[in-house]
């Protein structure tokens, strides 16, 4: 246990050669997952726009579906 610069009295976890506050690590993981989901939403919008312009996007919905499933599998260890 120790106090982090973020203000948390928390445990520390070694990541590579660096020790990181468990609270900060959790926040960074949540931020990264949100970035993945935001990027995914942009890809879905781009696919819809291409479809509206009559661009052949037949393989893209399958790709996005697989990507969405993989993103949803992500769990912090």
Contact map, one row per residue, 1 for C-alpha under 8 A:
11100000111100000000000000000000000000000000000000000000000000000000000000000
11110000111100000000000000000000000000000000000000000000000000000000000000000
11111011110000000000000000000000000000000000000000000000000000000000000000000
01111111110000000000100000000000000000000000000000000000000000000000000000000
00111111000000000000000000000000000000000000000000000000000000000000000000000
00011111000000000000000100000000000000000000000000000000000000000000000000000
00111111100000000000000000000000000000000000000000000000000000000000000000000
00111111110000000000001000000000000000000000000000000000000000000000000000000
11110011111000000000000000000000000000000000000000000000000000000000000000000
11110001111100000000111000000000000000000000000000000000000000000000000000000
11000000111110000000110000000000000000000000000000000000000000000000000000000
11000000011111000011110000000000000000000000000000000000000000000000000000000
00000000001111100011110000000000000000000000000000000000000000000000000000000
00000000000111111111000000000000000000000000000000000000000000000000000000000
00000000000011111111000000000000000000000000000000000000000000000000000000000
00000000000001111100000000000000000000000000000000000000000000000000000000000
00000000000001111110000000000000000000000000000000000000000000000000000000000
00000000000001111111000000000000000000000000000000000000000000000000000000000
00000000000111101111100000000000000000000000000000000000000000000000000000000
00000000000111100111110110000000000000000000000000000000000000000000000000000
00010000011110000011111110000000000000000000000000000000000000000000000000000
00000000011110000001111111000000000000000000000000000000000000000000000000000
00000001010000000000111111100000000000000000000000000000000000000000000000000
00000100000000000001111111110000000000000000000000000000000000000000000000000
00000000000000000001111111111000000000000000000000000000000000000000000000000
00000000000000000000011111111100000000000000000000000000000000000000000000010
00000000000000000000001111111110000000000000000000000000000000000000000000000
00000000000000000000000111111111000000000000000000000000000000000000000000000
00000000000000000000000011111111100000000000000000000000000000000000000000010
00000000000000000000000001111111110000000000000000000000000000000000000000000
00000000000000000000000000111111111000000000000000000000000000000000000000000
00000000000000000000000000011111111100000000000000000000000000000000000000000
00000000000000000000000000001111111110000000000000000000000000000000001000000
00000000000000000000000000000111111111000000000000000000000000000000000000000
00000000000000000000000000000011111111100000000000000000000000000000000000000
00000000000000000000000000000001111111110000000000000000000000000000001000000
00000000000000000000000000000000111111111000000000000000000000000000001000000
00000000000000000000000000000000011111111100000000000000000000000000000000000
00000000000000000000000000000000001111111110000000000000000000000000000000000
00000000000000000000000000000000000111111111000000000000000000010001000000000
00000000000000000000000000000000000011111111100000000000000000000000000000000
00000000000000000000000000000000000001111111110000000000000000000000000000000
00000000000000000000000000000000000000111111111000000000000000010000000000000
00000000000000000000000000000000000000011111111100000000000000010000000000000
00000000000000000000000000000000000000001111111110000000000000000000000000000
00000000000000000000000000000000000000000111111111000000000000000000000000000
00000000000000000000000000000000000000000011111111100000100110000000000000000
00000000000000000000000000000000000000000001111111110000000000000000000000000
00000000000000000000000000000000000000000000111111111000000000000000000000000
00000000000000000000000000000000000000000000011111111111100000000000000000000
00000000000000000000000000000000000000000000001111111111100000000000000000000
00000000000000000000000000000000000000000000000111111110000000000000000000000
00000000000000000000000000000000000000000000000011111110000000000000000000000
00000000000000000000000000000000000000000000000001111111000000000000000000000
00000000000000000000000000000000000000000000000001111111100000000000000000000
00000000000000000000000000000000000000000000000001100111110000000000000000000
00000000000000000000000000000000000000000000001001100011111110000000000000000
00000000000000000000000000000000000000000000000000000001111111000000000000000
00000000000000000000000000000000000000000000000000000000111111100000000000000
00000000000000000000000000000000000000000000001000000000111111110000000000000
00000000000000000000000000000000000000000000001000000000111111111000000000000
00000000000000000000000000000000000000000000000000000000011111111100000000000
00000000000000000000000000000000000000000000000000000000001111111110000000000
00000000000000000000000000000000000000010011000000000000000111111111000000000
00000000000000000000000000000000000000000000000000000000000011111111100000000
00000000000000000000000000000000000000000000000000000000000001111111110000000
00000000000000000000000000000000000000000000000000000000000000111111111000000
00000000000000000000000000000000000000010000000000000000000000011111111100000
00000000000000000000000000000000000000000000000000000000000000001111111110000
00000000000000000000000000000000000000000000000000000000000000000111111111000
00000000000000000000000000000000100110000000000000000000000000000011111111000
00000000000000000000000000000000000000000000000000000000000000000001111111000
00000000000000000000000000000000000000000000000000000000000000000000111111100
00000000000000000000000000000000000000000000000000000000000000000000011111110
00000000000000000000000000000000000000000000000000000000000000000000000011111
00000000000000000000000001001000000000000000000000000000000000000000000001111
00000000000000000000000000000000000000000000000000000000000000000000000000111
